[in-house]
């Protein structure tokens, strides 16, 4: 079920970006953020203002990138939609490989009291996925070499975003923030890694 839901979400995101309709994109991102904030409040997470700022910041920069319509030097001859998709995909790859490598080979726990499944081996596996993906973009899309550093920073940011939500879930005694996404939990469970990584990378590619 986790795999099926993941593939369905990936197809939905790709289709949304392929349509290149900024108002549709903004509406969907807005709904995602509203529901994520609802889950934050429903689960009685501490620091509601922090939750609002994290979620709002994610939504704001996501929409700002596409509204800007800027021709980015991040990837040669790219559109903002391609750039956004690359950023989201990098985080998804980091998450997937960190989970797979950590589950199979993870022995060195980093923050066992907060998230017992997070290991150094998983973190390295996720960062290697970001390294290979950024190198792939350099090869096929003539991306700037800085993309390697950007995406590695994105991977680390994804790790800390995931860890932050895990901390709040542990404090409130919550396993999943919801059940709207079978096999994944709630919307906040799905976007936790993107909350810090996406705004950071967008700011880097817009202002570098």
Rosetta blueprint (number, residue, H / E / L):
1 X L
2 X H
3 X H
4 X H
5 X H
6 X H
7 X H
8 X H
9 X H
10 X H
11 X H
12 X H
13 X H
14 X H
15 X H
16 X H
17 X H
18 X H
19 X H
20 X L
21 X L
22 X H
23 X H
24 X H
25 X H
26 X H
27 X H
28 X H
29 X H
30 X H
31 X H
32 X H
33 X H
34 X H
35 X H
36 X H
37 X H
38 X H
39 X H
40 X H
41 X H
42 X H
43 X L
44 X L
45 X L
46 X L
47 X L
48 X H
49 X H
50 X H
51 X H
52 X H
53 X H
54 X H
55 X H
56 X H
57 X H
58 X H
59 X H
60 X H
61 X H
62 X H
63 X H
64 X H
65 X H
66 X H
67 X H
68 X H
69 X L
70 X L
71 X L
72 X L
73 X L
74 X L
75 X E
76 X L
77 X L
78 X L
79 X L
80 X H
81 X H
82 X H
83 X H
84 X H
85 X H
86 X H
87 X H
88 X H
89 X H
90 X H
91 X H
92 X H
93 X H
94 X H
95 X H
96 X H
97 X H
98 X H
99 X H
100 X H
101 X H
102 X H
103 X H
104 X H
105 X H
106 X L
107 X L
108 X L
109 X E
110 X L
111 X L
112 X L
113 X L
114 X L
115 X L
116 X L
117 X L
118 X L
119 X E
120 X H
121 X H
122 X H
123 X H
124 X H
125 X H
126 X H
127 X H
128 X H
129 X H
130 X H
131 X H
132 X H
133 X H
134 X H
135 X H
136 X H
137 X H
138 X H
139 X H
140 X H
141 X H
142 X L
143 X E
144 X L
145 X L
146 X H
147 X H
148 X H
149 X H
150 X H
151 X H
152 X H
153 X H
154 X H
155 X H
156 X H
157 X H
158 X H
159 X H
160 X H
161 X H
162 X H
163 X H
164 X H
165 X H
166 X H
167 X H
168 X H
169 X H
170 X H
171 X H
172 X H
173 X L
174 X L
175 X L
176 X L
177 X L
178 X L
179 X L
180 X L
181 X E
182 X L
183 X L
184 X L
185 X E
186 X L
187 X H
188 X H
189 X H
190 X H
191 X H
192 X L
193 X L
194 X H
195 X H
196 X H
197 X H
198 X H
199 X H
200 X H
201 X H
202 X H
203 X H
204 X H
205 X H
206 X H
207 X H
208 X L
